[in-house]
């Protein structure tokens, strides 16, 4: 739906003084906005527009980036492609650093495979084959899907990813005819576009897919290494629901914020890095009132598959399109892959329900709060055991500590609670959460003398754990939002409310400042003072620290 006045659309959508100069160009699949007819965005942001209702900007504030993209077209596929193109155009200067940082992350935080910085030709060849095989499988999966809605939605995401690549590498959009039947298998791309690069100024299509699929790929390449990321919680009170999350990742992380309004959909998330089609670290909410956070299940047993619908796609589908907790469950359980197996904490702000989705490589379970203080359950396949840990799932609280709440899932994946102090800390302090500030304080809590706290670090080499390790990884960000704040930010079609002046959510970049007893003199993680001081830093700070900031359309 083409809007007559872009100024009104962008003011409503972004609550910014964004206006258009006279004479915006008409939409064309083959040309960007005409010179001299550009959107006027706030000072200090990098912006790009295709036409009068499709544009975006990238804003930097301290170590955080904030991406906002709006795309409208009668053709959903074209709207998604152009949203991706805008993102790729804005982030093209970041993608080579992101790709190389992720390769180094695989080596730095994984004591298994691969171990090399830079990656060896064998490692890149293995990854290349897996990514190509999975991409082609995904295209075939969509084309043979019997449900037309799922087919259309997944096609939209695929075109957005292709758009990101085109935006980063092509001077103008080249979408051509877009249809599910024409989804691009790898035969569409040249050999150069299917190269996995490292420390090269060239960005290939496979590099962009690598950035998006890295968590699934790591599990497919090495299913013996037990990953455990993130801390999270949901708390429901009589008049509010709090959603909180912090990402445990390598200290090369480029964690950022991304907001998309694409035709009938809106979603705002914390993205793992530039180049992601959505979150990949899974915190945010959508236009349908579904809020989500995620913690990766620590699995010592799984059966990962390359030819499967990876979590990348299932998670993005649920985050952008789900309208109920049941639909979120249905989309994340479309197919088991045994890769990036997550526990998704959920809120439906329309009904005030809270819930949790957990999984094995082949089984799925949904816990959904009911009106009697308990939880209703669904399983796929039907008939699975539904017992759960009553500390991790409480009537008004759900905790994410990388240890499945489902007793069945826990047993199947042979999970270990490898940072047990987090559970104790959450339980002891959950009553303190009464507002945004106290919610922020809990999700960034680090106990004196305990680096493996809710907000913690592995690099110090000690802490309460049955599986000690010393790696440059830990909490690199934290996010908080309330259901009432999210509800006020959700679009009132075709744009956001004109009164949108408050944050979409609050976010903090940086590691804990660890202060062993006696307190005082603590520091955040500093690359140049660490045992990894030779690590090349690409668009990441030496001192990994930052303060809470509102993720809002106008941040300066």
Order of alpha helices (4+ residues) and beta strands (2+ residues): alpha-beta-beta-beta-beta-beta-alpha-alpha-alpha-alpha-beta-beta-beta-beta-beta-beta-beta-alpha-alpha-beta-beta-beta-beta-beta-beta-alpha-alpha-alpha-beta-beta-alpha-beta-beta
